[in-house]
Amino acid sequence: MGIGFASMVDPQSGAQSPVITQFLSILLTLIFLTVDGHHILLRHVGSSFAALPIEASVDPAIFLGIVQSAGLIFSAALLVAMPLMVALSLANIIIGLLTRVAPQLNIFSVGFPMTILIGLALMLISMPSLATAFNGLIQASADLSRELILGEARR
């Protein structure tokens, strides 16, 4: 939406990352802690050691299940990002049409700030549903990991 150019140094990795990425990373970390995701994670790690001791052999089929479950992450990311991507694409198409209709006007000088405002407004509107979607994603991934761990322990 135009503020991807504004980047800051990530203190964890030492690399530069966009400001929106930092904001969403901190926001989703707070949501993860709010919905007790860290408790779920620790519970699953403990139960995985109980179900599958360290000396147990792991069936290669469990790795296939892990790779297939990665699709859950990508589909959730696409569902979260798609409304914003479509709205910003429509805004850019409209700005492009206005520039084509009135070439003597410098629409791009107004278009970039307008795109940023539209993007920030849509992010503000989508924040409550983002928390709900992320909570559902945590529950779905917890259920899937429980199925993988218990399915492997039964073998």
C-alpha positions as CSV (number, residue, x, y, z in Angstrom):
1,M,0.0,0.0,0.0
2,G,3.0,2.3,-0.3
3,I,4.6,2.1,3.2
4,G,6.5,-1.0,2.4
5,F,9.3,1.3,1.5
6,A,9.5,2.6,5.0
7,S,11.6,0.0,6.8
8,M,13.3,-0.2,10.1
9,V,16.0,-2.5,11.6
10,D,14.6,-5.6,13.2
11,P,16.4,-6.0,16.5
12,Q,16.1,-9.9,16.5
13,S,17.6,-10.6,13.1
14,G,19.5,-7.3,12.5
15,A,17.9,-7.1,9.0
16,Q,15.6,-4.4,7.7
17,S,11.9,-5.1,7.6
18,P,8.9,-3.0,6.7
19,V,7.1,-1.1,9.4
20,I,3.8,-2.8,8.7
21,T,5.5,-6.2,9.1
22,Q,6.9,-5.1,12.5
23,F,3.4,-3.9,13.6
24,L,1.6,-7.0,12.5
25,S,4.3,-9.2,14.1
26,I,3.9,-7.5,17.4
27,L,0.1,-7.5,17.2
28,L,-0.1,-11.2,16.4
29,T,2.4,-12.0,19.2
30,L,0.1,-10.2,21.6
31,I,-3.0,-12.0,20.2
32,F,-1.1,-15.3,20.6
33,L,-0.3,-14.5,24.2
34,T,-3.9,-13.3,24.8
35,V,-5.5,-16.5,23.6
36,D,-3.1,-18.6,25.7
37,G,-1.3,-19.9,22.7
38,H,1.9,-20.3,24.7
39,H,0.1,-22.6,27.1
40,I,-1.3,-24.7,24.3
41,L,2.2,-24.9,22.8
42,L,3.8,-26.0,26.0
43,R,1.1,-28.5,26.7
44,H,1.6,-30.0,23.2
45,V,5.3,-30.2,23.6
46,G,4.9,-32.0,26.9
47,S,2.3,-34.4,25.5
48,S,4.5,-35.1,22.5
49,F,7.3,-36.3,24.8
50,A,4.8,-38.4,26.7
51,A,3.3,-39.9,23.6
52,L,6.6,-40.3,21.6
53,P,9.6,-40.7,23.8
54,I,12.9,-39.4,22.5
55,E,14.2,-42.9,21.8
56,A,11.1,-43.9,19.8
57,S,11.4,-44.2,16.0
58,V,9.3,-41.8,14.0
59,D,7.3,-43.0,11.0
60,P,8.1,-41.1,7.8
61,A,4.4,-40.6,7.2
62,I,4.3,-38.1,10.1
63,F,6.6,-35.8,8.1
64,L,4.1,-35.9,5.2
65,G,1.4,-34.9,7.6
66,I,3.5,-31.9,8.8
67,V,4.1,-30.8,5.2
68,Q,0.4,-31.2,4.4
69,S,-0.5,-29.2,7.5
70,A,1.6,-26.3,6.3
71,G,-1.1,-25.7,3.7
72,L,-3.3,-24.5,6.6
73,I,-0.9,-21.7,7.3
74,F,-0.7,-20.5,3.7
75,S,-4.5,-20.7,3.2
76,A,-5.1,-18.8,6.5
77,A,-2.6,-16.1,5.4
78,L,-4.3,-15.8,2.0
79,L,-7.7,-15.5,3.6
80,V,-6.5,-12.8,6.0
81,A,-4.7,-10.8,3.3
82,M,-7.1,-11.2,0.3
83,P,-9.6,-8.5,1.2
84,L,-6.9,-5.9,1.7
85,M,-5.1,-6.9,-1.5
86,V,-8.3,-6.8,-3.6
87,A,-9.3,-3.4,-2.2
88,L,-5.9,-1.9,-2.8
89,S,-5.8,-3.4,-6.3
90,L,-9.2,-1.7,-7.0
91,A,-7.9,1.6,-5.6
92,N,-4.8,1.4,-7.9
93,I,-7.0,0.5,-10.9
94,I,-9.2,3.5,-10.2
95,I,-6.2,5.8,-9.8
96,G,-4.8,4.4,-13.1
97,L,-8.1,5.0,-14.9
98,L,-8.3,8.6,-13.5
99,T,-4.7,9.2,-14.7
100,R,-5.6,7.9,-18.2
101,V,-8.8,10.0,-18.4
102,A,-7.1,13.3,-17.2
103,P,-3.4,13.0,-18.1
104,Q,-2.8,16.7,-17.4
105,L,-3.7,16.2,-13.7
106,N,-1.0,14.7,-11.6
107,I,-3.3,12.0,-10.0
108,F,-0.3,10.0,-8.7
109,S,0.7,12.7,-6.3
110,V,-2.8,12.3,-4.7
111,G,-3.0,8.6,-5.4
112,F,-0.2,7.4,-3.3
113,P,-1.4,9.1,-0.1
114,M,-4.9,8.0,-0.9
115,T,-3.7,4.4,-1.3
116,I,-1.9,4.6,2.1
117,L,-5.1,6.0,3.8
118,I,-7.3,3.3,2.2
119,G,-4.9,0.6,3.3
120,L,-4.6,1.9,6.9
121,A,-8.4,2.3,7.2
122,L,-8.9,-1.2,5.9
123,M,-6.3,-2.6,8.3
124,L,-8.1,-0.7,11.2
125,I,-11.4,-2.2,10.1
126,S,-10.1,-5.7,9.8
127,M,-8.3,-5.8,13.2
128,P,-11.2,-7.4,15.1
129,S,-11.7,-10.1,12.5
130,L,-7.9,-10.7,12.4
131,A,-7.9,-11.5,16.1
132,T,-10.8,-14.0,15.6
133,A,-9.2,-15.6,12.6
134,F,-5.9,-15.9,14.4
135,N,-7.6,-17.5,17.4
136,G,-9.3,-20.0,15.0
137,L,-5.9,-20.7,13.4
138,I,-4.3,-21.4,16.7
139,Q,-7.1,-23.8,17.6
140,A,-7.0,-25.6,14.2
141,S,-3.2,-26.0,14.4
142,A,-3.5,-27.3,18.0
143,D,-6.1,-29.9,16.9
144,L,-4.0,-30.9,13.9
145,S,-0.8,-31.3,15.9
146,R,-2.7,-33.3,18.5
147,E,-4.0,-35.6,15.7
148,L,-0.4,-36.0,14.4
149,I,1.1,-36.7,17.8
150,L,-1.6,-39.1,18.9
151,G,-1.8,-40.8,15.5
152,E,1.9,-41.5,15.7
153,A,1.8,-42.6,19.3
154,R,-0.9,-45.3,18.4
155,R,1.4,-46.9,15.8
